[in-house]
């Protein structure tokens, strides 16, 4: 018997990890695809996902650089 409620995801939807995995695996799919029209579609989707990932990576980097260090707080 299975439960109707979904369990926890291995990668949280909408997270930076989801976008990293999506970009990675879709880039592999692009290399393997033989049909030029499908490659074009994958490439466009990949560009969109990569742009979103880049924005998320910048936001993540800002969080790390804006975080005060414990030595600066004591001064």
C-alpha positions in Angstrom: 0.0 0.0 0.0 1.4 3.4 -0.9 0.7 6.7 0.8 -0.9 9.5 -1.3 1.2 12.2 0.3 4.5 13.0 -1.5 7.6 12.3 0.5 10.6 14.6 0.9 12.5 15.4 -2.3 16.1 14.5 -2.7 16.7 18.0 -4.1 14.3 20.8 -2.9 12.3 22.2 -5.8 13.4 25.6 -6.9 16.6 25.4 -5.0 20.1 26.3 -6.3 20.9 22.6 -6.2 18.0 21.8 -8.5 19.2 24.3 -11.0 22.8 23.0 -10.7 21.6 19.5 -11.4 19.3 20.6 -14.2 22.0 22.5 -16.0 24.5 19.7 -15.6 22.2 16.9 -16.9 20.7 19.0 -19.7 24.2 19.9 -20.9 24.8 16.1 -21.1 21.6 15.7 -23.1 22.6 18.4 -25.5 25.9 16.6 -26.3 24.1 13.3 -26.9 21.2 14.7 -29.0 21.5 14.0 -32.7 18.5 15.9 -34.0 19.4 19.6 -34.8 15.9 20.9 -33.9 15.9 19.1 -30.6 19.5 20.4 -29.9 18.3 23.9 -30.5 15.4 23.5 -28.1 17.6 22.0 -25.4 20.2 24.8 -25.9 17.6 27.5 -25.5 16.2 25.8 -22.3 19.7 25.3 -21.1 20.5 29.0 -21.6 17.5 30.0 -19.6 18.3 27.6 -16.7 22.0 28.7 -16.8 21.0 32.4 -16.5 18.7 31.6 -13.6 21.5 29.6 -12.0 23.9 32.4 -12.5 21.6 34.8 -10.6 21.2 32.3 -7.8 25.0 31.8 -7.6 25.5 35.6 -7.4 22.9 35.8 -4.6 24.6 33.0 -2.8 28.1 34.6 -3.1 26.7 37.9 -1.7 25.3 36.0 1.3 28.8 34.7 2.0 30.6 38.0 1.5 28.1 40.1 3.5 28.2 37.7 6.5 30.3 39.4 9.2 33.1 37.2 10.6 33.3 36.4 14.3 36.7 38.3 14.6 35.2 41.5 13.2 32.2 41.3 15.6 34.5 41.2 18.6 36.4 44.4 17.5 
